[in-house]
Amino acid sequence: PVSTSVLAQEILPEIGDVPVIVAGGIGHGEAVAAYAAMGAAAVQMGTAFVCAKESIAHENFKRAFIRASARDAVTSVQIDPDFKVIPVRALANAATETFARTQRAVIERFRRGETSQEEASLAIEHFWAGALRRAVIDGDVENGSLMAGQSVGFVREIKPAAAIIADIVTRAETALERIQNPPPVDRDR
């Protein structure tokens, strides 16, 4: 997968008057300001709000986010290019390991002629059915899906959504002010 920042640099200058909402890896107001300065109409932030006090996410799910670093959010593994896997990021756990083993087993059954490619693809796709609910609602953070962007490393505590938004806005405003009024450069150094 291509990073959000690279895609934004590629698309935003070319898109014209079509509003573009940038999503992926945005965890602070500085990134919001940068994408606004590049021409984004808005940003979408998901990971930043998982640990909002108002979030229905299970406490185990929230604790997993608070403990995680950016590097813990890994891209879903695709074992064989003939069996597509939608690339998403999630915190590695027992389920991510099981998913890789399941793909191998299903693909092997296909190679032996025991199942069609369509059935094999569906078996791989359906592995995660209900897995997000298992983690978010039921709190099973080992066998459920812990979908998280790399900005998970910025999530450090449970706090009200209003406080999260206020922090994002304050940091974005400060960054935009720096862009509009950069500090003087000391040319004598």
C-alpha positions as CSV (number, residue, x, y, z in Angstrom):
1,P,0.0,0.0,0.0
2,V,1.1,3.6,-0.7
3,S,1.2,6.0,2.3
4,T,-1.4,8.7,2.7
5,S,1.1,11.4,2.4
6,V,2.4,10.2,-0.9
7,L,-1.1,9.7,-2.3
8,A,-2.1,13.2,-1.1
9,Q,0.9,14.8,-2.8
10,E,0.0,12.9,-6.0
11,I,-3.7,13.6,-6.1
12,L,-4.4,16.9,-4.4
13,P,-2.6,19.1,-6.9
14,E,-4.3,17.4,-9.8
15,I,-7.9,17.1,-8.6
16,G,-9.1,20.6,-9.2
17,D,-12.5,21.6,-7.7
18,V,-13.5,18.1,-6.5
19,P,-13.5,18.0,-2.7
20,V,-11.1,15.4,-1.4
21,I,-11.2,13.9,2.1
22,V,-7.9,12.5,3.2
23,A,-7.8,9.5,5.5
24,G,-5.2,7.2,7.0
25,G,-2.5,7.8,9.6
26,I,-3.8,11.2,10.7
27,G,-3.4,11.5,14.5
28,H,-2.6,15.2,15.2
29,G,-3.7,18.6,14.2
30,E,-0.4,19.3,12.4
31,A,-1.3,16.6,9.8
32,V,-4.8,18.1,9.5
33,A,-3.2,21.5,8.8
34,A,-0.7,20.0,6.3
35,Y,-3.4,18.3,4.3
36,A,-5.6,21.5,4.4
37,A,-2.6,23.5,3.1
38,M,-2.2,20.9,0.3
39,G,-5.8,21.4,-0.7
40,A,-7.8,18.7,1.1
41,A,-11.4,19.6,1.8
42,A,-11.4,17.6,5.0
43,V,-9.8,14.7,6.8
44,Q,-11.3,11.5,8.3
45,M,-9.9,10.3,11.6
46,G,-10.9,6.9,13.1
47,T,-8.1,5.6,15.3
48,A,-7.9,8.9,17.2
49,F,-11.4,8.4,18.5
50,V,-11.4,4.7,19.5
51,C,-10.4,5.7,23.0
52,A,-13.0,8.5,23.3
53,K,-14.9,8.2,26.6
54,E,-18.1,8.1,24.5
55,S,-16.8,5.2,22.3
56,I,-18.7,1.9,22.6
57,A,-15.5,0.0,22.2
58,H,-14.8,-2.5,25.0
59,E,-12.2,-1.6,27.6
60,N,-9.9,-4.4,26.4
61,F,-10.0,-2.9,22.9
62,K,-9.2,0.6,24.2
63,R,-6.4,-0.8,26.4
64,A,-4.8,-2.5,23.4
65,F,-4.8,0.8,21.6
66,I,-3.3,2.7,24.5
67,R,-0.4,0.1,24.7
68,A,0.3,0.0,21.0
69,S,2.9,1.8,19.0
70,A,2.7,2.9,15.3
71,R,4.7,-0.2,14.3
72,D,2.2,-2.5,15.9
73,A,-0.4,-1.6,13.2
74,V,0.6,-4.1,10.5
75,T,-0.9,-4.5,7.0
76,S,-3.0,-7.6,6.4
77,V,-1.0,-10.3,4.8
78,Q,-1.8,-11.7,1.4
79,I,-0.2,-15.1,0.8
80,D,-1.1,-15.5,-2.9
81,P,-1.8,-12.8,-5.5
82,D,-4.6,-15.0,-7.0
83,F,-6.5,-14.7,-3.7
84,K,-6.9,-11.0,-3.0
85,V,-6.9,-9.7,0.6
86,I,-8.2,-6.1,1.2
87,P,-5.2,-4.3,2.7
88,V,-6.1,-2.9,6.1
89,R,-4.0,-2.2,9.2
90,A,-4.6,-3.9,12.5
91,L,-2.7,-4.6,15.7
92,A,-1.0,-8.0,15.4
93,N,-2.6,-10.7,17.6
94,A,-3.3,-14.4,17.6
95,A,-6.0,-13.9,14.9
96,T,-3.6,-12.3,12.5
97,E,-1.3,-15.3,12.8
98,T,-4.3,-17.7,12.4
99,F,-5.4,-15.7,9.3
100,A,-2.1,-16.4,7.5
101,R,-2.3,-20.1,8.4
102,T,-5.9,-20.2,7.2
103,Q,-5.0,-18.6,3.9
104,R,-2.3,-21.2,3.3
105,A,-4.6,-24.1,4.2
106,V,-7.4,-22.8,1.9
107,I,-5.0,-22.2,-1.0
108,E,-3.6,-25.6,-0.6
109,R,-7.1,-27.1,-0.7
110,F,-7.6,-25.2,-4.0
111,R,-4.3,-26.4,-5.4
112,R,-5.3,-30.0,-4.6
113,G,-8.6,-29.4,-6.5
114,E,-10.7,-29.8,-3.4
115,T,-12.4,-26.4,-3.8
116,S,-13.0,-23.8,-6.5
117,Q,-11.1,-20.6,-6.6
118,E,-14.4,-18.7,-5.8
119,E,-15.1,-20.9,-2.8
120,A,-11.5,-20.5,-1.6
121,S,-11.6,-16.7,-2.0
122,L,-14.8,-16.6,-0.1
123,A,-13.4,-18.7,2.7
124,I,-10.4,-16.3,3.0
125,E,-12.7,-13.2,2.8
126,H,-15.1,-14.6,5.5
127,F,-12.3,-15.3,8.0
128,W,-12.8,-11.9,9.5
129,A,-16.6,-12.0,9.5
130,G,-17.6,-10.9,13.0
131,A,-14.0,-10.5,14.0
132,L,-14.3,-6.7,14.5
133,R,-17.3,-7.2,16.7
134,R,-15.5,-9.8,18.7
135,A,-12.8,-7.3,19.6
136,V,-14.7,-4.0,19.8
137,I,-17.9,-5.2,21.5
138,D,-17.0,-8.5,23.2
139,G,-13.4,-7.4,24.2
140,D,-11.7,-10.5,22.7
141,V,-8.5,-8.8,21.6
142,E,-6.7,-12.1,20.9
143,N,-9.2,-13.6,18.4
144,G,-10.9,-10.5,17.1
145,S,-9.8,-7.8,14.6
146,L,-8.0,-4.9,16.1
147,M,-8.2,-2.6,13.1
148,A,-6.0,0.4,13.7
149,G,-4.1,3.0,11.7
150,Q,-0.5,3.7,12.5
151,S,-1.6,6.8,14.3
152,V,-2.5,4.4,17.1
153,G,0.9,5.3,18.6
154,F,-0.5,8.7,19.4
155,V,-3.5,7.3,21.5
156,R,-2.3,7.4,25.1
157,E,-5.5,7.7,27.2
158,I,-9.2,7.5,27.4
159,K,-10.7,11.1,27.2
160,P,-13.9,12.8,26.0
161,A,-14.3,13.2,22.3
162,A,-14.6,17.0,22.8
163,A,-11.1,17.0,24.4
164,I,-9.7,15.0,21.4
165,I,-11.3,17.4,19.0
166,A,-10.2,20.5,20.9
167,D,-6.6,19.2,20.9
168,I,-6.7,18.5,17.2
169,V,-8.2,22.0,16.4
170,T,-5.6,23.8,18.7
171,R,-2.7,22.0,17.1
172,A,-4.0,22.5,13.6
173,E,-4.5,26.2,14.2
174,T,-1.0,26.5,15.6
175,A,0.4,24.7,12.6
176,L,-1.5,26.9,10.2
177,E,-0.3,30.0,12.0
178,R,3.3,28.8,11.6
179,I,2.6,28.2,7.9
180,Q,1.1,31.6,7.4
181,N,3.7,33.4,9.6
182,P,6.9,31.5,9.6
183,P,9.6,32.5,12.1
184,P,12.3,34.7,10.7
185,V,15.4,32.8,9.4
186,D,18.7,33.9,10.8
187,R,20.8,34.0,7.7
188,D,24.0,34.8,9.6
189,R,24.2,31.2,11.0
